[in-house]
């Protein structure tokens, strides 16, 4: 959750652009984030500005700032969130993402106070807020929020992520991802198989980062970030790319591979003292006959499962 081991000097063109964006009415703070700020940029990377706003920022004001710095631009994109994209005269690519302060605070509170978990990428938004370099923050709004995000994940959030994501991986739920993979193979549906593998990895890695008490970095460069974790299930760094390769064929031993990954994951969770169980949530995998990982989180509503007669 640290910005960097060694803070490099901020490029002048980034600071100047951030100051200009910061001068727009409604802008509270501007941070430089993404792969370039994290020191892992490649030829396909751009410069990401995370712009926190306390009021709507007009496209006219944004256009006036970007126009004098670009040879090509696309403004007011709303496919994912409100974004402006542009390319400058030196062919450097930029992306400014505008995020309401209330939304940012709500997302952080949902994780750190409400212990709310998603199916995969639970804390990826927190990661984007916690990392990178603050370039404009005159009232210390973002710096104060960063201080809160500098602490390890709360224990109830760790257990909430586990309770949300472990059951769907496989081991007793009728509609778990493992069962859906089997159905996709039986139907000859390669697209469905690929989709199920992608969401399986999302939930699997959500658990890995949570147990390491750190924020999930998102889907990019995931293996590289996994290498930085101090504690992983056996063979995890080999298992994930192998799973991706197996997802390209309906005749691959993918089910056996996923079963092995689940066994190694559960042994690892048990070793970390995170084994909860439900006596009826175990059917598909022999090592799960004692139950699955659904330990209750005090004061937190976790996914409820109701079981009928055997």
ChimeraX commands (.cxc) that place a marker at each C-alpha (Angstrom):
marker #1 position 0.00,0.00,0.00 radius 0.5
marker #1 position 3.05,2.23,-0.20 radius 0.5
marker #1 position 3.41,4.56,-3.15 radius 0.5
marker #1 position 6.90,3.30,-3.94 radius 0.5
marker #1 position 10.06,2.20,-2.22 radius 0.5
marker #1 position 11.79,5.25,-3.67 radius 0.5
marker #1 position 9.71,8.19,-4.87 radius 0.5
marker #1 position 11.07,9.31,-8.26 radius 0.5
marker #1 position 10.85,12.95,-9.30 radius 0.5
marker #1 position 7.49,13.73,-10.88 radius 0.5
marker #1 position 7.89,14.55,-14.60 radius 0.5
marker #1 position 7.33,18.26,-15.17 radius 0.5
marker #1 position 4.68,17.73,-17.85 radius 0.5
marker #1 position 2.61,15.60,-15.46 radius 0.5
marker #1 position 2.79,18.08,-12.61 radius 0.5
marker #1 position 1.93,20.97,-14.92 radius 0.5
marker #1 position -1.07,19.12,-16.35 radius 0.5
marker #1 position -2.26,18.10,-12.88 radius 0.5
marker #1 position -2.05,21.71,-11.70 radius 0.5
marker #1 position -4.10,22.84,-14.68 radius 0.5
marker #1 position -6.76,20.19,-14.06 radius 0.5
marker #1 position -6.72,21.09,-10.38 radius 0.5
marker #1 position -7.62,24.64,-11.29 radius 0.5
marker #1 position -10.99,23.58,-12.69 radius 0.5
marker #1 position -13.90,24.46,-10.45 radius 0.5
marker #1 position -15.07,21.36,-8.63 radius 0.5
marker #1 position -11.72,19.51,-8.58 radius 0.5
marker #1 position -10.62,18.47,-5.08 radius 0.5
marker #1 position -7.50,16.42,-5.82 radius 0.5
marker #1 position -5.49,14.93,-8.68 radius 0.5
marker #1 position -3.30,11.83,-8.44 radius 0.5
marker #1 position -1.06,10.11,-10.94 radius 0.5
marker #1 position -1.78,6.38,-10.85 radius 0.5
marker #1 position -1.75,3.30,-13.01 radius 0.5
marker #1 position 1.15,1.26,-14.32 radius 0.5
marker #1 position 3.41,4.22,-15.17 radius 0.5
marker #1 position 3.16,5.54,-11.62 radius 0.5
marker #1 position 3.76,2.04,-10.24 radius 0.5
marker #1 position 6.93,1.68,-12.31 radius 0.5
marker #1 position 5.64,-1.20,-14.45 radius 0.5
marker #1 position 4.68,0.64,-17.64 radius 0.5
marker #1 position 5.23,-0.83,-21.09 radius 0.5
marker #1 position 4.76,0.40,-24.66 radius 0.5
marker #1 position 1.00,0.04,-24.32 radius 0.5
marker #1 position 0.67,2.03,-21.09 radius 0.5
marker #1 position -0.68,5.54,-20.74 radius 0.5
marker #1 position -0.50,8.19,-18.02 radius 0.5
marker #1 position -3.50,7.94,-15.73 radius 0.5
marker #1 position -4.85,10.89,-13.76 radius 0.5
marker #1 position -7.36,10.11,-11.01 radius 0.5
marker #1 position -9.34,13.31,-10.51 radius 0.5
marker #1 position -11.46,13.54,-7.35 radius 0.5
marker #1 position -14.29,16.04,-7.61 radius 0.5
marker #1 position -16.56,17.75,-5.09 radius 0.5
marker #1 position -18.86,19.12,-7.82 radius 0.5
marker #1 position -19.46,18.42,-11.53 radius 0.5
marker #1 position -16.57,19.57,-13.73 radius 0.5
marker #1 position -17.67,21.04,-17.04 radius 0.5
marker #1 position -16.51,19.46,-20.28 radius 0.5
marker #1 position -15.83,22.95,-21.64 radius 0.5
marker #1 position -13.24,23.65,-18.94 radius 0.5
marker #1 position -11.68,20.23,-19.43 radius 0.5
marker #1 position -11.57,20.75,-23.20 radius 0.5
marker #1 position -9.75,24.06,-22.91 radius 0.5
marker #1 position -6.99,22.44,-20.84 radius 0.5
marker #1 position -6.65,19.31,-22.94 radius 0.5
marker #1 position -6.84,21.03,-26.35 radius 0.5
marker #1 position -3.61,22.96,-25.85 radius 0.5
marker #1 position -1.82,19.79,-24.75 radius 0.5
marker #1 position -3.01,17.33,-27.37 radius 0.5
marker #1 position -2.96,16.51,-31.06 radius 0.5
marker #1 position -5.89,14.12,-30.66 radius 0.5
marker #1 position -8.50,13.73,-27.93 radius 0.5
marker #1 position -11.68,11.90,-26.95 radius 0.5
marker #1 position -13.59,13.71,-24.24 radius 0.5
marker #1 position -16.49,12.78,-21.99 radius 0.5
marker #1 position -16.26,9.01,-22.44 radius 0.5
marker #1 position -18.73,7.29,-20.13 radius 0.5
marker #1 position -18.35,3.62,-21.06 radius 0.5
marker #1 position -16.73,2.74,-17.72 radius 0.5
marker #1 position -16.61,5.99,-15.78 radius 0.5
marker #1 position -16.34,9.65,-16.79 radius 0.5
marker #1 position -13.04,9.89,-18.68 radius 0.5
marker #1 position -11.07,12.13,-21.03 radius 0.5
marker #1 position -8.36,10.62,-23.24 radius 0.5
marker #1 position -5.76,12.40,-25.32 radius 0.5
marker #1 position -2.41,12.05,-27.11 radius 0.5
marker #1 position 0.12,14.86,-26.94 radius 0.5
marker #1 position 2.60,16.06,-29.55 radius 0.5
marker #1 position 5.20,13.56,-28.32 radius 0.5
marker #1 position 2.74,10.67,-28.75 radius 0.5
marker #1 position 2.32,10.21,-25.02 radius 0.5
marker #1 position -1.13,8.95,-24.12 radius 0.5
marker #1 position -3.17,10.26,-21.21 radius 0.5
marker #1 position -6.36,9.26,-19.45 radius 0.5
marker #1 position -8.14,11.42,-16.86 radius 0.5
marker #1 position -10.79,9.65,-14.76 radius 0.5
marker #1 position -13.19,11.83,-12.78 radius 0.5
marker #1 position -14.52,10.39,-9.54 radius 0.5
marker #1 position -16.88,12.11,-7.14 radius 0.5
marker #1 position -15.42,12.44,-3.65 radius 0.5
marker #1 position -18.62,11.09,-2.11 radius 0.5
marker #1 position -18.40,8.00,-4.30 radius 0.5
marker #1 position -14.75,7.43,-3.38 radius 0.5
marker #1 position -15.51,7.79,0.32 radius 0.5
marker #1 position -18.50,5.48,-0.01 radius 0.5
marker #1 position -16.45,2.79,-1.73 radius 0.5
marker #1 position -13.74,2.94,0.91 radius 0.5
marker #1 position -16.31,2.88,3.72 radius 0.5
marker #1 position -18.09,-0.10,2.17 radius 0.5
marker #1 position -14.86,-2.10,2.46 radius 0.5
marker #1 position -13.22,-0.79,5.63 radius 0.5
marker #1 position -16.36,-0.11,7.68 radius 0.5
marker #1 position -19.08,-2.27,6.14 radius 0.5
marker #1 position -16.75,-5.17,5.25 radius 0.5
marker #1 position -18.68,-5.62,1.99 radius 0.5
marker #1 position -17.21,-8.17,-0.43 radius 0.5
marker #1 position -17.68,-8.66,-4.17 radius 0.5
marker #1 position -17.19,-11.70,-6.36 radius 0.5
marker #1 position -13.61,-10.89,-7.28 radius 0.5
marker #1 position -11.67,-7.61,-7.16 radius 0.5
marker #1 position -13.26,-6.57,-3.87 radius 0.5
marker #1 position -10.55,-4.09,-2.93 radius 0.5
marker #1 position -9.27,-3.12,-6.39 radius 0.5
marker #1 position -10.83,0.35,-6.15 radius 0.5
marker #1 position -9.14,0.88,-2.80 radius 0.5
marker #1 position -5.85,-0.14,-4.42 radius 0.5
marker #1 position -6.22,2.57,-7.06 radius 0.5
marker #1 position -6.91,5.21,-4.39 radius 0.5
marker #1 position -4.13,4.04,-2.09 radius 0.5
marker #1 position -1.37,3.94,-4.72 radius 0.5
marker #1 position 0.30,6.39,-7.05 radius 0.5
marker #1 position 1.39,9.99,-6.48 radius 0.5
marker #1 position -0.67,12.90,-5.25 radius 0.5
marker #1 position -0.02,15.85,-7.58 radius 0.5
marker #1 position -2.71,18.29,-6.46 radius 0.5
marker #1 position -4.40,18.21,-3.06 radius 0.5
marker #1 position -4.48,21.69,-1.51 radius 0.5
marker #1 position -6.83,20.74,1.35 radius 0.5
marker #1 position -5.14,17.38,2.03 radius 0.5
marker #1 position -8.38,15.54,1.30 radius 0.5
marker #1 position -6.72,12.71,-0.59 radius 0.5
marker #1 position -3.70,12.58,1.71 radius 0.5
marker #1 position -6.01,12.11,4.69 radius 0.5
marker #1 position -7.87,9.32,2.93 radius 0.5
marker #1 position -4.56,7.69,2.01 radius 0.5
marker #1 position -3.63,7.59,5.68 radius 0.5
marker #1 position -6.73,5.54,6.36 radius 0.5
marker #1 position -5.94,3.18,3.50 radius 0.5
marker #1 position -2.36,2.65,4.70 radius 0.5
marker #1 position -3.45,0.10,7.31 radius 0.5
marker #1 position -3.74,-3.67,6.65 radius 0.5
marker #1 position -7.15,-5.00,5.68 radius 0.5
marker #1 position -9.55,-5.33,8.63 radius 0.5
marker #1 position -9.96,-8.92,9.77 radius 0.5
marker #1 position -13.76,-8.88,9.25 radius 0.5
marker #1 position -13.21,-7.81,5.63 radius 0.5
marker #1 position -10.78,-10.67,5.08 radius 0.5
marker #1 position -13.36,-13.16,6.33 radius 0.5
marker #1 position -16.13,-11.50,4.36 radius 0.5
marker #1 position -14.11,-11.83,1.13 radius 0.5
marker #1 position -13.47,-15.47,1.97 radius 0.5
marker #1 position -17.13,-16.13,2.74 radius 0.5
marker #1 position -18.23,-14.51,-0.52 radius 0.5
marker #1 position -15.64,-16.01,-2.85 radius 0.5
marker #1 position -14.63,-19.45,-1.58 radius 0.5
marker #1 position -18.04,-21.18,-2.01 radius 0.5
marker #1 position -18.42,-20.15,-5.67 radius 0.5
marker #1 position -15.08,-21.70,-6.62 radius 0.5
marker #1 position -16.33,-25.24,-6.14 radius 0.5
marker #1 position -17.08,-27.82,-3.54 radius 0.5
marker #1 position -20.78,-28.26,-3.00 radius 0.5
marker #1 position -22.73,-25.28,-4.34 radius 0.5
marker #1 position -25.03,-26.46,-7.09 radius 0.5
marker #1 position -24.14,-23.52,-9.35 radius 0.5
marker #1 position -20.48,-23.05,-8.35 radius 0.5
marker #1 position -17.97,-22.13,-11.05 radius 0.5
marker #1 position -16.52,-25.63,-11.10 radius 0.5
marker #1 position -19.95,-27.09,-11.85 radius 0.5
marker #1 position -20.45,-24.46,-14.55 radius 0.5
marker #1 position -17.12,-25.41,-16.12 radius 0.5
marker #1 position -18.24,-29.04,-16.24 radius 0.5
marker #1 position -21.52,-28.01,-17.86 radius 0.5
marker #1 position -19.72,-25.87,-20.44 radius 0.5
marker #1 position -17.48,-28.80,-21.42 radius 0.5
marker #1 position -20.49,-31.11,-21.67 radius 0.5
marker #1 position -22.23,-28.62,-23.96 radius 0.5
marker #1 position -19.14,-28.03,-26.08 radius 0.5
marker #1 position -19.29,-24.33,-25.15 radius 0.5
marker #1 position -15.74,-22.97,-25.24 radius 0.5
marker #1 position -16.81,-19.35,-24.71 radius 0.5
marker #1 position -18.70,-20.23,-21.54 radius 0.5
marker #1 position -15.71,-22.22,-20.28 radius 0.5
marker #1 position -13.39,-19.25,-20.81 radius 0.5
marker #1 position -15.77,-16.93,-19.03 radius 0.5
marker #1 position -16.10,-19.26,-16.04 radius 0.5
marker #1 position -12.32,-19.60,-15.81 radius 0.5
marker #1 position -11.92,-15.81,-15.82 radius 0.5
marker #1 position -14.36,-15.30,-12.94 radius 0.5
marker #1 position -12.87,-18.29,-11.10 radius 0.5
marker #1 position -9.45,-16.62,-11.20 radius 0.5
marker #1 position -11.00,-13.33,-10.07 radius 0.5
marker #1 position -12.45,-14.93,-6.93 radius 0.5
marker #1 position -9.38,-17.11,-6.32 radius 0.5
marker #1 position -7.02,-14.13,-6.41 radius 0.5
marker #1 position -9.42,-12.03,-4.33 radius 0.5
marker #1 position -8.88,-14.60,-1.59 radius 0.5
marker #1 position -5.11,-14.62,-2.03 radius 0.5
marker #1 position -4.71,-10.86,-1.64 radius 0.5
marker #1 position -7.21,-10.71,1.22 radius 0.5
marker #1 position -5.42,-13.38,3.23 radius 0.5
marker #1 position -2.20,-11.42,2.69 radius 0.5
marker #1 position -4.05,-8.38,4.09 radius 0.5
marker #1 position -3.40,-6.26,1.03 radius 0.5
marker #1 position -5.52,-4.67,-1.65 radius 0.5
marker #1 position -6.25,-6.47,-4.89 radius 0.5
marker #1 position -4.41,-4.70,-7.77 radius 0.5
marker #1 position -7.02,-5.51,-10.43 radius 0.5
marker #1 position -6.72,-7.75,-13.48 radius 0.5
marker #1 position -3.60,-6.28,-15.10 radius 0.5
marker #1 position -0.18,-7.78,-14.33 radius 0.5
marker #1 position -1.83,-10.03,-11.80 radius 0.5
marker #1 position 0.88,-12.68,-11.80 radius 0.5
marker #1 position 3.55,-10.04,-11.20 radius 0.5
marker #1 position 1.64,-8.74,-8.19 radius 0.5
marker #1 position 1.09,-12.28,-6.93 radius 0.5
marker #1 position 4.85,-12.76,-6.95 radius 0.5
marker #1 position 5.06,-9.95,-4.43 radius 0.5
marker #1 position 2.80,-11.70,-1.91 radius 0.5
marker #1 position 4.59,-13.22,1.06 radius 0.5
marker #1 position 2.26,-16.20,1.43 radius 0.5
marker #1 position 0.63,-18.26,-1.31 radius 0.5
marker #1 position -0.88,-21.72,-1.76 radius 0.5
marker #1 position 1.54,-24.32,-3.04 radius 0.5
marker #1 position 2.17,-23.98,-6.80 radius 0.5
marker #1 position -0.13,-20.94,-7.11 radius 0.5
marker #1 position 2.24,-19.10,-9.44 radius 0.5
marker #1 position 2.35,-22.17,-11.70 radius 0.5
marker #1 position -1.31,-23.08,-11.35 radius 0.5
marker #1 position -2.83,-19.81,-12.58 radius 0.5
marker #1 position -1.08,-19.59,-15.98 radius 0.5
marker #1 position -1.63,-23.32,-16.43 radius 0.5
marker #1 position -5.34,-22.83,-15.83 radius 0.5
marker #1 position -5.44,-20.05,-18.43 radius 0.5
marker #1 position -3.76,-22.33,-20.97 radius 0.5
marker #1 position -6.17,-25.20,-20.27 radius 0.5
marker #1 position -9.17,-22.90,-20.80 radius 0.5
marker #1 position -8.45,-22.92,-24.53 radius 0.5
marker #1 position -9.56,-26.50,-25.03 radius 0.5
marker #1 position -12.70,-28.48,-24.24 radius 0.5
marker #1 position -10.64,-31.67,-24.05 radius 0.5
marker #1 position -8.03,-30.47,-21.57 radius 0.5
marker #1 position -7.77,-31.82,-18.00 radius 0.5
marker #1 position -9.07,-28.50,-16.66 radius 0.5
marker #1 position -11.49,-29.99,-14.13 radius 0.5
marker #1 position -8.76,-32.06,-12.52 radius 0.5
marker #1 position -6.49,-29.02,-12.48 radius 0.5
marker #1 position -9.10,-26.83,-10.77 radius 0.5
marker #1 position -9.74,-29.60,-8.23 radius 0.5
marker #1 position -6.03,-29.65,-7.42 radius 0.5
marker #1 position -5.95,-25.88,-7.07 radius 0.5
marker #1 position -8.88,-26.01,-4.68 radius 0.5
marker #1 position -7.22,-28.64,-2.56 radius 0.5
marker #1 position -4.03,-26.59,-2.33 radius 0.5
marker #1 position -6.03,-23.44,-1.60 radius 0.5
marker #1 position -7.95,-25.09,1.23 radius 0.5
marker #1 position -4.82,-26.54,2.80 radius 0.5
marker #1 position -3.32,-23.07,2.70 radius 0.5
marker #1 position -6.41,-21.47,4.23 radius 0.5
marker #1 position -6.44,-24.05,7.01 radius 0.5
marker #1 position -2.78,-23.33,7.68 radius 0.5
marker #1 position -3.69,-19.66,8.04 radius 0.5
marker #1 position -6.39,-20.43,10.59 radius 0.5
marker #1 position -9.22,-19.44,8.27 radius 0.5
marker #1 position -11.18,-22.66,8.10 radius 0.5
marker #1 position -14.89,-22.24,8.73 radius 0.5
marker #1 position -17.28,-24.96,7.71 radius 0.5
marker #1 position -20.84,-25.85,6.93 radius 0.5
marker #1 position -21.52,-29.56,7.34 radius 0.5
marker #1 position -23.62,-29.81,4.17 radius 0.5
marker #1 position -21.47,-27.70,1.84 radius 0.5
marker #1 position -19.30,-30.51,0.47 radius 0.5
marker #1 position -19.96,-32.79,-2.42 radius 0.5
marker #1 position -17.79,-32.38,-5.50 radius 0.5
marker #1 position -14.31,-32.68,-3.99 radius 0.5
marker #1 position -13.16,-35.40,-1.58 radius 0.5
marker #1 position -11.08,-33.02,0.52 radius 0.5
marker #1 position -14.19,-30.93,1.19 radius 0.5
marker #1 position -16.28,-33.62,2.82 radius 0.5
marker #1 position -15.87,-31.79,6.12 radius 0.5
marker #1 position -17.35,-28.59,4.77 radius 0.5
marker #1 position -16.32,-25.36,3.13 radius 0.5
marker #1 position -15.07,-21.96,4.19 radius 0.5
marker #1 position -18.07,-20.06,5.45 radius 0.5
marker #1 position -17.02,-18.96,8.92 radius 0.5
marker #1 position -19.33,-16.25,10.29 radius 0.5
marker #1 position -18.12,-12.68,10.54 radius 0.5
marker #1 position -19.37,-11.04,13.73 radius 0.5
marker #1 position -21.65,-8.12,12.94 radius 0.5
marker #1 position -21.38,-8.66,9.17 radius 0.5
marker #1 position -24.00,-10.03,6.83 radius 0.5
marker #1 position -22.30,-12.70,4.76 radius 0.5
marker #1 position -23.87,-14.74,1.97 radius 0.5
marker #1 position -26.49,-17.05,3.46 radius 0.5
marker #1 position -27.05,-20.57,2.22 radius 0.5
marker #1 position -30.12,-22.61,3.01 radius 0.5
marker #1 position -30.02,-26.36,2.62 radius 0.5
marker #1 position -32.97,-28.68,2.25 radius 0.5
marker #1 position -33.11,-32.31,3.33 radius 0.5
marker #1 position -30.35,-34.64,2.20 radius 0.5
marker link #1:1,2 radius 0.2
marker link #1:2,3 radius 0.2
marker link #1:3,4 radius 0.2
marker link #1:4,5 radius 0.2
marker link #1:5,6 radius 0.2
marker link #1:6,7 radius 0.2
marker link #1:7,8 radius 0.2
marker link #1:8,9 radius 0.2
marker link #1:9,10 radius 0.2
marker link #1:10,11 radius 0.2
marker link #1:11,12 radius 0.2
marker link #1:12,13 radius 0.2
marker link #1:13,14 radius 0.2
marker link #1:14,15 radius 0.2
marker link #1:15,16 radius 0.2
marker link #1:16,17 radius 0.2
marker link #1:17,18 radius 0.2
marker link #1:18,19 radius 0.2
marker link #1:19,20 radius 0.2
marker link #1:20,21 radius 0.2
marker link #1:21,22 radius 0.2
marker link #1:22,23 radius 0.2
marker link #1:23,24 radius 0.2
marker link #1:24,25 radius 0.2
marker link #1:25,26 radius 0.2
marker link #1:26,27 radius 0.2
marker link #1:27,28 radius 0.2
marker link #1:28,29 radius 0.2
marker link #1:29,30 radius 0.2
marker link #1:30,31 radius 0.2
marker link #1:31,32 radius 0.2
marker link #1:32,33 radius 0.2
marker link #1:33,34 radius 0.2
marker link #1:34,35 radius 0.2
marker link #1:35,36 radius 0.2
marker link #1:36,37 radius 0.2
marker link #1:37,38 radius 0.2
marker link #1:38,39 radius 0.2
marker link #1:39,40 radius 0.2
marker link #1:40,41 radius 0.2
marker link #1:41,42 radius 0.2
marker link #1:42,43 radius 0.2
marker link #1:43,44 radius 0.2
marker link #1:44,45 radius 0.2
marker link #1:45,46 radius 0.2
marker link #1:46,47 radius 0.2
marker link #1:47,48 radius 0.2
marker link #1:48,49 radius 0.2
marker link #1:49,50 radius 0.2
marker link #1:50,51 radius 0.2
marker link #1:51,52 radius 0.2
marker link #1:52,53 radius 0.2
marker link #1:53,54 radius 0.2
marker link #1:54,55 radius 0.2
marker link #1:55,56 radius 0.2
marker link #1:56,57 radius 0.2
marker link #1:57,58 radius 0.2
marker link #1:58,59 radius 0.2
marker link #1:59,60 radius 0.2
marker link #1:60,61 radius 0.2
marker link #1:61,62 radius 0.2
marker link #1:62,63 radius 0.2
marker link #1:63,64 radius 0.2
marker link #1:64,65 radius 0.2
marker link #1:65,66 radius 0.2
marker link #1:66,67 radius 0.2
marker link #1:67,68 radius 0.2
marker link #1:68,69 radius 0.2
marker link #1:69,70 radius 0.2
marker link #1:70,71 radius 0.2
marker link #1:71,72 radius 0.2
marker link #1:72,73 radius 0.2
marker link #1:73,74 radius 0.2
marker link #1:74,75 radius 0.2
marker link #1:75,76 radius 0.2
marker link #1:76,77 radius 0.2
marker link #1:77,78 radius 0.2
marker link #1:78,79 radius 0.2
marker link #1:79,80 radius 0.2
marker link #1:80,81 radius 0.2
marker link #1:81,82 radius 0.2
marker link #1:82,83 radius 0.2
marker link #1:83,84 radius 0.2
marker link #1:84,85 radius 0.2
marker link #1:85,86 radius 0.2
marker link #1:86,87 radius 0.2
marker link #1:87,88 radius 0.2
marker link #1:88,89 radius 0.2
marker link #1:89,90 radius 0.2
marker link #1:90,91 radius 0.2
marker link #1:91,92 radius 0.2
marker link #1:92,93 radius 0.2
marker link #1:93,94 radius 0.2
marker link #1:94,95 radius 0.2
marker link #1:95,96 radius 0.2
marker link #1:96,97 radius 0.2
marker link #1:97,98 radius 0.2
marker link #1:98,99 radius 0.2
marker link #1:99,100 radius 0.2
marker link #1:100,101 radius 0.2
marker link #1:101,102 radius 0.2
marker link #1:102,103 radius 0.2
marker link #1:103,104 radius 0.2
marker link #1:104,105 radius 0.2
marker link #1:105,106 radius 0.2
marker link #1:106,107 radius 0.2
marker link #1:107,108 radius 0.2
marker link #1:108,109 radius 0.2
marker link #1:109,110 radius 0.2
marker link #1:110,111 radius 0.2
marker link #1:111,112 radius 0.2
marker link #1:112,113 radius 0.2
marker link #1:113,114 radius 0.2
marker link #1:114,115 radius 0.2
marker link #1:115,116 radius 0.2
marker link #1:116,117 radius 0.2
marker link #1:117,118 radius 0.2
marker link #1:118,119 radius 0.2
marker link #1:119,120 radius 0.2
marker link #1:120,121 radius 0.2
marker link #1:121,122 radius 0.2
marker link #1:122,123 radius 0.2
marker link #1:123,124 radius 0.2
marker link #1:124,125 radius 0.2
marker link #1:125,126 radius 0.2
marker link #1:126,127 radius 0.2
marker link #1:127,128 radius 0.2
marker link #1:128,129 radius 0.2
marker link #1:129,130 radius 0.2
marker link #1:130,131 radius 0.2
marker link #1:131,132 radius 0.2
marker link #1:132,133 radius 0.2
marker link #1:133,134 radius 0.2
marker link #1:134,135 radius 0.2
marker link #1:135,136 radius 0.2
marker link #1:136,137 radius 0.2
marker link #1:137,138 radius 0.2
marker link #1:138,139 radius 0.2
marker link #1:139,140 radius 0.2
marker link #1:140,141 radius 0.2
marker link #1:141,142 radius 0.2
marker link #1:142,143 radius 0.2
marker link #1:143,144 radius 0.2
marker link #1:144,145 radius 0.2
marker link #1:145,146 radius 0.2
marker link #1:146,147 radius 0.2
marker link #1:147,148 radius 0.2
marker link #1:148,149 radius 0.2
marker link #1:149,150 radius 0.2
marker link #1:150,151 radius 0.2
marker link #1:151,152 radius 0.2
marker link #1:152,153 radius 0.2
marker link #1:153,154 radius 0.2
marker link #1:154,155 radius 0.2
marker link #1:155,156 radius 0.2
marker link #1:156,157 radius 0.2
marker link #1:157,158 radius 0.2
marker link #1:158,159 radius 0.2
marker link #1:159,160 radius 0.2
marker link #1:160,161 radius 0.2
marker link #1:161,162 radius 0.2
marker link #1:162,163 radius 0.2
marker link #1:163,164 radius 0.2
marker link #1:164,165 radius 0.2
marker link #1:165,166 radius 0.2
marker link #1:166,167 radius 0.2
marker link #1:167,168 radius 0.2
marker link #1:168,169 radius 0.2
marker link #1:169,170 radius 0.2
marker link #1:170,171 radius 0.2
marker link #1:171,172 radius 0.2
marker link #1:172,173 radius 0.2
marker link #1:173,174 radius 0.2
marker link #1:174,175 radius 0.2
marker link #1:175,176 radius 0.2
marker link #1:176,177 radius 0.2
marker link #1:177,178 radius 0.2
marker link #1:178,179 radius 0.2
marker link #1:179,180 radius 0.2
marker link #1:180,181 radius 0.2
marker link #1:181,182 radius 0.2
marker link #1:182,183 radius 0.2
marker link #1:183,184 radius 0.2
marker link #1:184,185 radius 0.2
marker link #1:185,186 radius 0.2
marker link #1:186,187 radius 0.2
marker link #1:187,188 radius 0.2
marker link #1:188,189 radius 0.2
marker link #1:189,190 radius 0.2
marker link #1:190,191 radius 0.2
marker link #1:191,192 radius 0.2
marker link #1:192,193 radius 0.2
marker link #1:193,194 radius 0.2
marker link #1:194,195 radius 0.2
marker link #1:195,196 radius 0.2
marker link #1:196,197 radius 0.2
marker link #1:197,198 radius 0.2
marker link #1:198,199 radius 0.2
marker link #1:199,200 radius 0.2
marker link #1:200,201 radius 0.2
marker link #1:201,202 radius 0.2
marker link #1:202,203 radius 0.2
marker link #1:203,204 radius 0.2
marker link #1:204,205 radius 0.2
marker link #1:205,206 radius 0.2
marker link #1:206,207 radius 0.2
marker link #1:207,208 radius 0.2
marker link #1:208,209 radius 0.2
marker link #1:209,210 radius 0.2
marker link #1:210,211 radius 0.2
marker link #1:211,212 radius 0.2
marker link #1:212,213 radius 0.2
marker link #1:213,214 radius 0.2
marker link #1:214,215 radius 0.2
marker link #1:215,216 radius 0.2
marker link #1:216,217 radius 0.2
marker link #1:217,218 radius 0.2
marker link #1:218,219 radius 0.2
marker link #1:219,220 radius 0.2
marker link #1:220,221 radius 0.2
marker link #1:221,222 radius 0.2
marker link #1:222,223 radius 0.2
marker link #1:223,224 radius 0.2
marker link #1:224,225 radius 0.2
marker link #1:225,226 radius 0.2
marker link #1:226,227 radius 0.2
marker link #1:227,228 radius 0.2
marker link #1:228,229 radius 0.2
marker link #1:229,230 radius 0.2
marker link #1:230,231 radius 0.2
marker link #1:231,232 radius 0.2
marker link #1:232,233 radius 0.2
marker link #1:233,234 radius 0.2
marker link #1:234,235 radius 0.2
marker link #1:235,236 radius 0.2
marker link #1:236,237 radius 0.2
marker link #1:237,238 radius 0.2
marker link #1:238,239 radius 0.2
marker link #1:239,240 radius 0.2
marker link #1:240,241 radius 0.2
marker link #1:241,242 radius 0.2
marker link #1:242,243 radius 0.2
marker link #1:243,244 radius 0.2
marker link #1:244,245 radius 0.2
marker link #1:245,246 radius 0.2
marker link #1:246,247 radius 0.2
marker link #1:247,248 radius 0.2
marker link #1:248,249 radius 0.2
marker link #1:249,250 radius 0.2
marker link #1:250,251 radius 0.2
marker link #1:251,252 radius 0.2
marker link #1:252,253 radius 0.2
marker link #1:253,254 radius 0.2
marker link #1:254,255 radius 0.2
marker link #1:255,256 radius 0.2
marker link #1:256,257 radius 0.2
marker link #1:257,258 radius 0.2
marker link #1:258,259 radius 0.2
marker link #1:259,260 radius 0.2
marker link #1:260,261 radius 0.2
marker link #1:261,262 radius 0.2
marker link #1:262,263 radius 0.2
marker link #1:263,264 radius 0.2
marker link #1:264,265 radius 0.2
marker link #1:265,266 radius 0.2
marker link #1:266,267 radius 0.2
marker link #1:267,268 radius 0.2
marker link #1:268,269 radius 0.2
marker link #1:269,270 radius 0.2
marker link #1:270,271 radius 0.2
marker link #1:271,272 radius 0.2
marker link #1:272,273 radius 0.2
marker link #1:273,274 radius 0.2
marker link #1:274,275 radius 0.2
marker link #1:275,276 radius 0.2
marker link #1:276,277 radius 0.2
marker link #1:277,278 radius 0.2
marker link #1:278,279 radius 0.2
marker link #1:279,280 radius 0.2
marker link #1:280,281 radius 0.2
marker link #1:281,282 radius 0.2
marker link #1:282,283 radius 0.2
marker link #1:283,284 radius 0.2
marker link #1:284,285 radius 0.2
marker link #1:285,286 radius 0.2
marker link #1:286,287 radius 0.2
marker link #1:287,288 radius 0.2
marker link #1:288,289 radius 0.2
marker link #1:289,290 radius 0.2
marker link #1:290,291 radius 0.2
marker link #1:291,292 radius 0.2
marker link #1:292,293 radius 0.2
marker link #1:293,294 radius 0.2
marker link #1:294,295 radius 0.2
marker link #1:295,296 radius 0.2
marker link #1:296,297 radius 0.2
marker link #1:297,298 radius 0.2
marker link #1:298,299 radius 0.2
marker link #1:299,300 radius 0.2
marker link #1:300,301 radius 0.2
marker link #1:301,302 radius 0.2
marker link #1:302,303 radius 0.2
marker link #1:303,304 radius 0.2
marker link #1:304,305 radius 0.2
marker link #1:305,306 radius 0.2
marker link #1:306,307 radius 0.2
marker link #1:307,308 radius 0.2
marker link #1:308,309 radius 0.2
marker link #1:309,310 radius 0.2
view
